[in-house]
């Protein structure tokens, strides 16, 4: 999958839908980017992690965090990192994320969390000792009442810090430590792995069930070669700008598309368009009953169902006939 080669053709209907993942949140999540200017949290109950996907496995941790904060009339604080620590620590540029930072913020905003502290993760932050991480970052900056963390959590240079080290410092530095159960941690790890694999395999039902919402991504509509118009299916192209965002595997999907504040139903193809040219990866859908100009508009695509694998057809007439069948199947899937 080459960065910058994603293209999208949209199939839009007039009936609006509003995906639950992006309905307006009744909660107010406070976002903090500058760790030198954090507020004084009230009995901060803290957990730490990437929370990529904010999926159903993570919900157990979030519920534990909220229950503990409620019991002491405190505030919930999530500490996360950007960019992903794996990019800095392991020097890999092949990170494939379920959420961009903006998406993660939007999803956490629906979970009733009070504060999200986003740490600019760089080599200097990664190089601090585990002891300095506890004293100079956690205690000096966050002032935690309680830290809820997994037994396998590692921090500091060479990942020398762990749950036991936090316990050793807790009494002297004035905070409590509580453990996230191994069962919950395993569920989070298994869910994240299964979600990524399911998306790449086109198993959208499994991915969405584990996420607890419909998988989505966004990009900007750009001009394509307009070949679709010649067979009665006008097309638009979407440039996916965040190259770390995981894109589902090749195939045809039933989708919902959000443009501005309104969402529409549609179907999407991800692949190399072997019937047409096969030279580059594209994400494409046929547009009908929709004549608005959406060039240069950023849109969101919510992936609902996998319809079929990508295939090569014997000419444009055969492709056009299959597109009609795809459209009918997508309509059936999306009205259920």
N, C-alpha and C positions, 0 to 999 in steps of 0.2 A: 504494500500500500504506500504510494508515494505522496508525501505532503503536498498540498495545494492542488491535487488532481481530483478531488471529490467534486462530483457534479450532481445536481438534483433536478428532476423533472416532477412537478407537482400536479396531483389530481385533486381538485377541490370541489366540494359541494356547498350548497347554500346553508345547510343546517348547522348552526354553531354548536360547539361542544366545549366544555371547560374542564381540562384534565385536573384531577384532584391535587396532583403534586404542586400545581401552581395557582390554586385558588388563594385569595388574599388571606394572609395569616392573621388570627386574632391576637397573636403574641407579638411582643416587641423584643427582638434579639439585638443586643448592643454589640457592635463589631469594633474590635480594637486591633490596630495595626502597629502602633508605636508602644513597645514594651517599656519605654522610659516614661510614658505619660499615662499609665493605667490608673483608673480610679481606685479608691479604697473599697474593696468588695466587702459585703456584709456576710460574715461567716461563710466564706467561699468553700463550696464543695466542688472539687476539681477532678476532672479526668483528662487524659492526654491520649491523642491518637490522630491518625489521618482521617478516619471516618469516611473513607472513599465509598461512595454509593449511598451512605446513610440508609442502609437497607434494614430488613426485618431483624437480622442478627444484632445490629447496633441498637435497636430499640430496647433490648433488655438492659444494656448498659445505661442508656439515657433514662430509662424508668428507675433504675437503681440510683442514679445520680439525683433525680428529682425527688425520690422518696427520702433520701438522706437529707437533702436540703430542707425539705418540708419539716422534717422531724426536729430541726434545730433553728427553724425560721431563717434559713440562710439563702444564698444565691448560688445558682448553678453556673459553673465556669468550664467551658471546654477549651483546651489548648490544642491547636492544630498547627501544621507547618506548611509553608509554601516557599519554594517549590517542594515537591515530594522529596523527603530525605534520601530516598534511594538514588536520586539523580546526583546528589552531592557526595554521599558516602561511597557508593559503588561506581560512580562515574559512568552511569549508563544513560543513554538518551532514548531508550526504548520503553519508557514508562507508558503504559496504556491505562488511562484513568476512566472510571465509571462517571465521575463528576469533575467538571472544571471547578475552580474555586468559587465562582459566582453561583454555580448550580448547588454546590454544597451549602453555601450560605442560605440560599432560598429554601432548601429542604430542611435545614436545621431551624429556620425561622418558623416552621410549622410544628416544631416539637416542644415548644414551651420552655426552651433554654434561655437563661438570662443573658449570658455573656459568651462571646466567641473571641478568643485571643489568637490572632494569626501571627505566628512567629516567622519572620523572614529567615528561612533556613539557609545558611551559607557555611563555608568552610570554618570560619571563626566560631560560629555557634557549635558546630559539630566537634570542634577541637577542644572545647572546655572539658575539664575533668568532671567526673560524676559528682564529686563533692562540691565543686563550684556550681554545677547545674542545680543542685539542691539548695545551697546557701544563697548564691547570688541571683539565681533566676527564680526558682519556685518560691522560696521564702521571702526574699527581698522584694520581688516584683509582684507576686500573686498573693502573698500572705494567706495561705490556705488554712482553713479550719480542718478540713478533711480531704485527703487525696484518695480517690478510688482508682485502683490500677490493677492490671493483671499480673499474675505471678511470673509471667514470661516477658514482661516489659523491660526493655533495656534502654539506657540513656548514657550520655557522656562519651568522652573519648574512648575509642575501642569498645564501646558498649559495655563499659565496666560496671555501670550502675544497674541495680535491679530492685525488686520489691523488698528484699531483705535489707538492703542498704537504707532504703527509705525508713524501714522500721527502726533501724539502729539510730537514725538521726531524729526520729519523730518527737520523742519526749524532750530532748534538749532544745530543739528548735520550735516546739510548741504547736505541733500539728498531729493529726491522727491519720492512720493509713488503713484502708479497708480493701479487701481483695475482690476482684471480679472472678467469679467461679470459673474453673477450668471448662466446665460444660458450656458456659456462655461464650468464652473465648474460642473454643473449638467451633461453635456454631457460627461465630463471626468469620473465622478463617475459612471454614468450609463454604459458607455462603458466598464470600467474595470470589473464591476460586471457581465455584460452580456458576456464578453469574457471568463471569468473563467467558468461561468455556461455552456456556449456553448461548450467549450472544454471538460468539464467533461461529457456532454450529447452526445458528438459525433457530434455536429452541427458545423462542420468545416467551412462550407460556411459562416455562420454568424460570427464566430470568426475571420476568415481571412478578411472578409469585414470590420469589426470594427477595426482590427489591421492595415489594409492597406498593409499587407504583409502576407506571409504564416507562420503560427506558426511553430517553430522549437525547437529542443533540440539536445543535443549531449552526447556522451558517448564513452567509449573505448570497442572495440571488444575483447571478451574473448572466450575461448573454451566452447562449450556446450556438450550435450550428443550425438550429431551427429545422432540422430534418423531420422532427415529429409532426410538423404542420402538414407535410406532404402526404401523410397517411391518416390525417384526421385527428391526431393527438398532439396538440401544441405542447411544447416543453419549455422548462426554465431550468437553469443550472444553479446549484448551491455550492459555494466555496466554503468548506469547513476550515475555519481559521485556526482553531486550537488543534494542533497535530498530535497532542497527547490524548485526546479524547478517543475512546474506543468506539469504532464503527462496527456494527454487526456484520456477519459474514455475507458473502454474495448470495443473492436471491431476490425474490419478489415478496413484498410485505404489504399488509394492510396497515395504514397509518392514520394518525390525526395530526394536523398541521396548525400551528398557532401563528397568526399574523396579527401583530398588534395585540389587541385584547380579545380577538375573536379566533375561534378554532374551527377547522373544517376537516371533513373526512377525506381520505385519499388512499392511493396505493403507490408503492415505491419499489424501484428496482435498484439493486446494488450489484455492479459487475462491470465487465469489460465490453458489453454490447457486441457480442461476436457476430450477430447478423449484419451489423452496420459497419464496424471497422475493427473492434477488438484491440485498439491501440492504447487505451487509457482507462483507468478505473472511473466509473461514473455511478452516481446515485440518482436515479431518474424515475419520474412518474408522469403519466399523461394527464393533461389538464382539460376539464370540460365544464361547461356552464360557468365559466369564470373568465372574465375579460378585463380585470383590473391589471394595471401595470405595476408589477411588484419587483422590478429590477432594482438592485442596490438595497433591497429591504432585508433585514436580518429576521429570520423565521426560526421557529422550533418545530422539530418533527418528533412525534411520539409514536414509538414502534409498538404495534398492537398484536399482529399475527404474521406468521410466516406462511406464505401461500405456495411457493414452489421454488425449485432450484433454477438458476440461470441456464439457458440453453440456446443453441444456435438453430435458427429457422431457415427454411429453404425459400428465402426471398422476403420482401416486405409485405406481400399479401398474407403469407402465413403468420408473420409477426403481428400484423394488424388483427387477424382473427384471434390470436392468442391473447392479445391485449384486451379484446372485448370480453373474453372468458375471465381474464384476471380481474377486470373491473366488476363483473357480476359477482365473482367470489368475494372480492373485497367488500362489496356492499352487504353481502349476506353476513360476513364476519362482524362487520362494524355495527350492524343494527341489532345484534343479539344482546 
